[in-house]
Amino acid sequence: MTDYRIDDLARHAGTTVRNVRAYQDRGLLPPPRRNGRVGIYSEVHLARLRLIGQLLDRGYTLANIAELLDAWERGRDLQTVLGLENVVSSPWSDEVPAYISFAELEELLPGVDRRFVERAARLGLLEVEGDRLRVPSPRLLHAGAELVAAGVPIASLLDHARALRRDMERIARRFVRLAAFHALDRYLRRTEELSDDELSELGDLVRRLRPLAQMAVDAELARAMERQTLALAGDRMAHLADPHHLATGDASAP
Protein backbone atom coordinates (compact mmCIF):
# COMPACT_ATOMS: atom_id res chain seq x y z
CA MET A 1 0.00 0.00 0.00
CA THR A 2 1.35 3.40 -0.99
CA ASP A 3 2.15 5.94 1.71
CA TYR A 4 1.76 9.69 1.19
CA ARG A 5 2.88 12.80 2.96
CA ILE A 6 0.21 15.48 3.14
CA ASP A 7 1.44 17.48 0.16
CA ASP A 8 1.66 14.34 -2.03
CA LEU A 9 -1.78 13.24 -0.87
CA ALA A 10 -3.32 16.60 -1.74
CA ARG A 11 -1.70 16.61 -5.18
CA HIS A 12 -2.93 13.09 -6.04
CA ALA A 13 -6.43 13.94 -4.83
CA GLY A 14 -6.58 17.18 -6.82
CA THR A 15 -7.04 19.34 -3.74
CA THR A 16 -4.94 21.47 -1.41
CA VAL A 17 -3.08 20.81 1.83
CA ARG A 18 -5.34 23.37 3.46
CA ASN A 19 -8.43 21.41 2.42
CA VAL A 20 -6.96 18.13 3.69
CA ARG A 21 -6.41 19.70 7.11
CA ALA A 22 -9.89 21.25 7.07
CA TYR A 23 -11.48 17.87 6.28
CA GLN A 24 -9.52 16.30 9.14
CA ASP A 25 -10.71 19.01 11.53
CA ARG A 26 -14.33 18.32 10.51
CA GLY A 27 -13.91 14.57 11.01
CA LEU A 28 -14.39 13.82 7.30
CA LEU A 29 -10.91 12.34 6.98
CA PRO A 30 -9.34 9.91 9.46
CA PRO A 31 -6.14 11.11 11.12
CA PRO A 32 -2.85 9.87 9.64
CA ARG A 33 -0.52 7.51 11.38
CA ARG A 34 2.52 9.20 12.77
CA ASN A 35 6.15 8.64 11.91
CA GLY A 36 7.78 10.95 14.40
CA ARG A 37 6.35 14.39 13.65
CA VAL A 38 5.36 13.48 10.09
CA GLY A 39 1.83 12.40 9.24
CA ILE A 40 1.65 9.43 6.89
CA TYR A 41 -1.47 8.92 4.79
CA SER A 42 -2.59 5.84 2.88
CA GLU A 43 -4.66 4.94 -0.18
CA VAL A 44 -7.69 4.83 2.12
CA HIS A 45 -7.22 8.56 2.76
CA LEU A 46 -6.78 9.17 -0.98
CA ALA A 47 -10.00 7.32 -1.81
CA ARG A 48 -11.89 9.27 0.87
CA LEU A 49 -10.57 12.60 -0.46
CA ARG A 50 -11.63 11.71 -4.00
CA LEU A 51 -15.10 10.78 -2.77
CA ILE A 52 -15.38 14.10 -0.92
CA GLY A 53 -14.35 15.94 -4.09
CA GLN A 54 -16.96 14.09 -6.18
CA LEU A 55 -19.70 14.88 -3.66
CA LEU A 56 -18.70 18.55 -3.55
CA ASP A 57 -18.87 18.65 -7.36
CA ARG A 58 -22.42 17.27 -7.17
CA GLY A 59 -23.49 20.14 -4.94
CA TYR A 60 -23.27 18.56 -1.50
CA THR A 61 -22.16 20.73 1.39
CA LEU A 62 -19.56 19.56 3.87
CA ALA A 63 -22.36 19.06 6.42
CA ASN A 64 -24.23 16.82 3.92
CA ILE A 65 -21.04 14.86 3.25
CA ALA A 66 -20.47 14.38 6.97
CA GLU A 67 -23.96 12.86 7.31
CA LEU A 68 -23.41 10.55 4.33
CA LEU A 69 -20.04 9.39 5.60
CA ASP A 70 -21.51 8.83 9.05
CA ALA A 71 -24.26 6.67 7.52
CA TRP A 72 -21.64 4.79 5.52
CA GLU A 73 -19.53 4.10 8.59
CA ARG A 74 -22.65 2.81 10.38
CA GLY A 75 -23.02 0.20 7.67
CA ARG A 76 -25.30 1.93 5.19
CA ASP A 77 -24.75 1.34 1.48
CA LEU A 78 -23.57 4.73 0.24
CA GLN A 79 -24.40 3.83 -3.37
CA THR A 80 -28.01 3.16 -2.35
CA VAL A 81 -28.28 6.53 -0.61
CA LEU A 82 -26.70 8.33 -3.55
CA GLY A 83 -28.82 6.31 -5.97
CA LEU A 84 -32.01 7.71 -4.43
CA GLU A 85 -30.56 11.23 -4.64
CA ASN A 86 -29.78 10.65 -8.31
CA VAL A 87 -33.36 9.57 -9.04
CA VAL A 88 -34.87 12.58 -7.27
CA SER A 89 -32.48 15.23 -8.56
CA SER A 90 -31.60 14.07 -12.08
CA PRO A 91 -33.24 15.90 -14.98
CA TRP A 92 -36.63 14.64 -16.15
CA SER A 93 -35.88 15.60 -19.72
CA ASP A 94 -33.26 14.03 -21.96
CA GLU A 95 -33.02 17.29 -23.91
CA VAL A 96 -29.47 18.54 -24.43
CA PRO A 97 -28.90 22.32 -24.07
CA ALA A 98 -27.54 24.15 -27.11
CA TYR A 99 -25.50 27.29 -27.74
CA ILE A 100 -26.35 29.92 -30.34
CA SER A 101 -25.11 33.38 -31.23
CA PHE A 102 -27.20 36.55 -31.09
CA ALA A 103 -27.20 36.55 -34.90
CA GLU A 104 -28.64 33.02 -34.97
CA LEU A 105 -31.31 34.04 -32.47
CA GLU A 106 -32.26 36.97 -34.72
CA GLU A 107 -32.64 34.53 -37.63
CA LEU A 108 -34.95 32.33 -35.58
CA LEU A 109 -36.92 35.23 -34.11
CA PRO A 110 -36.92 38.23 -36.44
CA GLY A 111 -37.36 41.42 -34.47
CA VAL A 112 -35.79 40.09 -31.28
CA ASP A 113 -33.97 42.71 -29.22
CA ARG A 114 -31.89 42.93 -26.04
CA ARG A 115 -34.96 43.54 -23.91
CA PHE A 116 -36.43 40.24 -25.12
CA VAL A 117 -33.18 38.46 -24.27
CA GLU A 118 -33.13 39.99 -20.78
CA ARG A 119 -36.74 38.93 -20.11
CA ALA A 120 -36.06 35.44 -21.47
CA ALA A 121 -32.99 35.18 -19.23
CA ARG A 122 -35.07 36.08 -16.16
CA LEU A 123 -37.42 33.22 -17.07
CA GLY A 124 -34.49 30.83 -17.54
CA LEU A 125 -35.28 30.36 -21.23
CA LEU A 126 -31.94 31.81 -22.30
CA GLU A 127 -28.64 32.26 -20.50
CA VAL A 128 -26.15 34.89 -21.64
CA GLU A 129 -22.59 33.57 -21.66
CA GLY A 130 -20.29 36.19 -23.09
CA ASP A 131 -20.96 36.62 -26.80
CA ARG A 132 -23.22 33.58 -27.06
CA LEU A 133 -26.46 32.28 -25.59
CA ARG A 134 -27.05 28.99 -23.81
CA VAL A 135 -30.47 27.52 -24.64
CA PRO A 136 -31.60 25.07 -21.90
CA SER A 137 -34.49 23.85 -24.09
CA PRO A 138 -33.85 24.03 -27.84
CA ARG A 139 -37.26 22.41 -28.46
CA LEU A 140 -39.00 25.23 -26.64
CA LEU A 141 -37.03 27.86 -28.56
CA HIS A 142 -37.87 26.28 -31.92
CA ALA A 143 -41.53 25.98 -30.93
CA GLY A 144 -41.50 29.72 -30.26
CA ALA A 145 -39.83 30.35 -33.60
CA GLU A 146 -42.53 28.33 -35.39
CA LEU A 147 -45.25 30.33 -33.64
CA VAL A 148 -43.65 33.60 -34.69
CA ALA A 149 -43.33 32.33 -38.26
CA ALA A 150 -47.05 31.46 -38.14
CA GLY A 151 -47.93 35.03 -37.20
CA VAL A 152 -47.79 35.17 -33.40
CA PRO A 153 -46.27 38.52 -32.33
CA ILE A 154 -42.85 38.07 -30.77
CA ALA A 155 -43.90 40.37 -27.91
CA SER A 156 -46.54 37.82 -26.89
CA LEU A 157 -44.19 34.85 -26.65
CA LEU A 158 -42.72 35.49 -23.21
CA ASP A 159 -46.06 36.44 -21.67
CA HIS A 160 -47.49 33.13 -22.82
CA ALA A 161 -44.33 31.26 -21.78
CA ARG A 162 -44.68 32.70 -18.26
CA ALA A 163 -48.37 31.75 -18.11
CA LEU A 164 -47.63 28.27 -19.46
CA ARG A 165 -44.98 27.76 -16.79
CA ARG A 166 -47.46 28.72 -14.06
CA ASP A 167 -49.96 26.23 -15.47
CA MET A 168 -47.33 23.49 -15.59
CA GLU A 169 -46.28 24.20 -12.01
CA ARG A 170 -49.88 23.72 -10.89
CA ILE A 171 -50.16 20.45 -12.80
CA ALA A 172 -46.84 19.17 -11.44
CA ARG A 173 -47.78 20.16 -7.89
CA ARG A 174 -51.08 18.31 -8.19
CA PHE A 175 -49.42 15.13 -9.47
CA VAL A 176 -46.60 15.20 -6.89
CA ARG A 177 -49.05 15.68 -4.04
CA LEU A 178 -51.22 12.85 -5.35
CA ALA A 179 -48.21 10.55 -5.55
CA ALA A 180 -46.87 11.67 -2.18
CA PHE A 181 -50.21 11.13 -0.44
CA HIS A 182 -51.03 7.72 -1.87
CA ALA A 183 -47.81 6.12 -3.13
CA LEU A 184 -44.92 7.65 -1.19
CA ASP A 185 -46.65 8.26 2.11
CA ARG A 186 -45.58 5.02 3.77
CA TYR A 187 -41.96 6.02 3.22
CA LEU A 188 -42.23 9.74 3.88
CA ARG A 189 -44.11 9.37 7.18
CA ARG A 190 -41.58 6.99 8.68
CA THR A 191 -39.90 8.36 11.79
CA GLU A 192 -37.22 5.69 11.89
CA GLU A 193 -34.40 5.42 9.37
CA LEU A 194 -35.24 3.65 6.12
CA SER A 195 -33.34 0.45 5.40
CA ASP A 196 -31.21 0.11 2.25
CA ASP A 197 -33.91 -2.10 0.69
CA GLU A 198 -36.56 0.52 1.45
CA LEU A 199 -34.39 3.27 -0.04
CA SER A 200 -34.04 1.20 -3.20
CA GLU A 201 -37.81 0.61 -3.32
CA LEU A 202 -38.45 4.34 -2.90
CA GLY A 203 -36.02 5.15 -5.72
CA ASP A 204 -37.72 2.62 -8.01
CA LEU A 205 -41.13 4.08 -7.20
CA VAL A 206 -40.03 7.65 -7.96
CA ARG A 207 -38.46 6.42 -11.20
CA ARG A 208 -41.75 4.78 -12.28
CA LEU A 209 -43.73 7.92 -11.53
CA ARG A 210 -41.87 9.94 -14.16
CA PRO A 211 -43.25 8.30 -17.33
CA LEU A 212 -46.69 8.02 -15.69
CA ALA A 213 -46.81 11.79 -15.15
CA GLN A 214 -45.70 12.50 -18.70
CA MET A 215 -48.23 10.04 -20.16
CA ALA A 216 -51.06 11.59 -18.16
CA VAL A 217 -50.14 15.13 -19.21
CA ASP A 218 -49.74 14.14 -22.89
CA ALA A 219 -53.13 12.40 -22.93
CA GLU A 220 -54.97 15.27 -21.23
CA LEU A 221 -53.25 17.91 -23.36
CA ALA A 222 -54.29 16.07 -26.53
CA ARG A 223 -57.89 15.89 -25.32
CA ALA A 224 -57.94 19.55 -24.29
CA MET A 225 -56.38 20.71 -27.57
CA GLU A 226 -58.99 18.78 -29.53
CA ARG A 227 -61.86 20.29 -27.53
CA GLN A 228 -60.49 23.82 -27.72
CA THR A 229 -59.78 23.60 -31.45
CA LEU A 230 -63.28 22.27 -32.18
CA ALA A 231 -64.81 24.97 -29.98
CA LEU A 232 -62.91 27.69 -31.84
CA ALA A 233 -63.90 26.22 -35.21
CA GLY A 234 -67.52 26.05 -34.06
CA ASP A 235 -67.47 29.70 -32.99
CA ARG A 236 -66.06 30.75 -36.36
CA MET A 237 -68.60 28.70 -38.30
CA ALA A 238 -71.45 30.12 -36.23
CA HIS A 239 -70.22 33.62 -36.94
CA LEU A 240 -70.03 32.95 -40.68
CA ALA A 241 -73.56 31.51 -40.67
CA ASP A 242 -75.03 34.43 -38.71
CA PRO A 243 -77.87 36.03 -40.76
CA HIS A 244 -76.61 39.54 -39.99
CA HIS A 245 -73.16 38.58 -41.21
CA LEU A 246 -74.60 37.09 -44.43
CA ALA A 247 -76.76 40.18 -45.04
CA THR A 248 -73.95 42.66 -44.56
CA GLY A 249 -71.18 40.56 -46.07
CA ASP A 250 -69.08 41.26 -42.98
CA ALA A 251 -66.10 38.90 -43.15
CA SER A 252 -64.30 40.25 -40.10
CA ALA A 253 -63.59 38.06 -37.07
CA PRO A 254 -65.76 38.65 -34.01
DAJO-V491536 format. One record per residue. OMEGA is omega in radians with two decimals (* if undefined). BURIAL is + if it has 16 or more other ideal C-beta (glycine too) atoms within 10 Angstrom, else -. Layout:
BEGIN
<<OMEGA,BURIAL> <OMEGA,BURIAL>>
END
This chain:
BEGIN
<<-3.08,-> <3.04,-> <-3.13,-> <2.84,+> <-2.96,-> <-3.14,+> <3.08,-> <3.13,-> <-3.13,+> <-3.12,+> <-3.14,-> <-3.13,+> <-3.12,+> <3.12,-> <-3.10,+> <3.08,-> <3.13,-> <3.12,-> <3.12,+> <-3.13,+> <3.13,-> <3.12,-> <3.07,+> <-3.12,+> <-3.13,-> <-3.13,-> <3.13,-> <-3.08,+> <3.12,+> <3.11,-> <3.11,-> <2.95,+> <-3.03,-> <2.99,-> <-2.98,-> <3.13,-> <-3.08,-> <3.06,-> <-3.12,+> <-3.11,-> <-3.07,+> <3.08,+> <3.06,-> <3.09,-> <-3.13,+> <3.12,+> <3.13,-> <3.12,+> <3.12,+> <3.08,-> <3.11,+> <3.12,+> <3.12,-> <-3.14,-> <3.08,+> <3.11,-> <-3.14,-> <3.05,-> <3.11,-> <3.00,+> <3.10,-> <3.09,-> <3.08,-> <-3.11,-> <3.11,+> <3.12,+> <3.13,-> <-3.14,+> <3.08,+> <3.11,-> <3.13,-> <-3.11,-> <3.06,-> <3.04,-> <3.11,-> <3.08,+> <-3.07,-> <3.13,-> <3.09,-> <3.12,+> <3.14,+> <3.10,-> <3.09,+> <3.12,+> <3.12,+> <-3.13,-> <-3.06,+> <-2.98,-> <-3.11,-> <-3.10,-> <3.08,-> <-3.10,-> <3.06,-> <-3.11,-> <-3.12,-> <3.10,-> <-3.14,-> <3.09,-> <3.09,-> <3.07,+> <3.07,-> <3.13,-> <3.12,-> <3.08,-> <3.12,+> <3.08,-> <3.13,-> <-3.07,+> <3.13,+> <-3.12,-> <3.13,-> <3.12,+> <-3.09,-> <3.13,-> <3.09,-> <-3.13,+> <3.14,+> <3.12,-> <3.12,+> <3.11,+> <3.11,-> <3.11,-> <-3.11,-> <3.14,-> <3.06,+> <3.06,+> <-3.13,-> <3.11,-> <-3.11,-> <-3.11,-> <3.10,-> <-3.11,-> <3.01,+> <-3.11,-> <-3.12,+> <-3.13,+> <3.09,+> <3.14,-> <-3.14,-> <3.11,-> <-3.11,+> <3.04,-> <3.09,-> <3.13,+> <3.11,+> <3.13,-> <3.11,+> <3.12,+> <3.13,-> <3.08,-> <3.11,-> <3.14,-> <-3.12,-> <-3.14,+> <-3.11,-> <-3.01,-> <-3.03,+> <3.08,+> <3.13,-> <3.09,-> <3.12,+> <3.13,-> <3.12,-> <3.13,-> <3.10,-> <3.12,-> <-3.13,-> <3.08,-> <3.11,-> <3.13,-> <-3.14,-> <3.13,-> <3.13,-> <-3.10,-> <-3.13,+> <3.14,-> <3.08,-> <-3.14,-> <-3.12,+> <-3.07,-> <-3.01,-> <-3.03,-> <-3.05,+> <-2.98,+> <-3.07,-> <3.05,-> <-3.01,-> <-3.10,-> <-3.12,-> <3.09,-> <3.11,-> <-3.08,-> <3.10,-> <3.08,+> <3.11,-> <3.12,+> <3.13,-> <3.07,-> <3.10,+> <3.11,+> <3.13,-> <3.10,+> <3.11,+> <-3.13,-> <3.11,-> <3.13,+> <3.14,-> <-3.12,-> <-3.08,+> <-3.13,-> <3.12,-> <3.13,-> <-3.12,+> <3.10,-> <-3.12,-> <-3.14,-> <3.13,-> <-3.11,-> <-3.11,-> <3.09,-> <3.11,-> <3.13,-> <-3.11,-> <3.11,-> <3.12,-> <-3.13,-> <-3.10,-> <3.11,-> <3.11,-> <3.13,-> <3.11,-> <3.12,-> <3.12,-> <3.11,-> <-3.13,-> <3.14,-> <3.12,-> <3.12,-> <-3.12,-> <-3.12,-> <-3.12,-> <-3.11,-> <3.13,-> <3.12,-> <-3.13,-> <-3.09,-> <-3.06,-> <-3.09,-> <-3.13,-> <-3.13,-> <-3.10,-> <3.09,-> <3.12,-> <*,->>
END
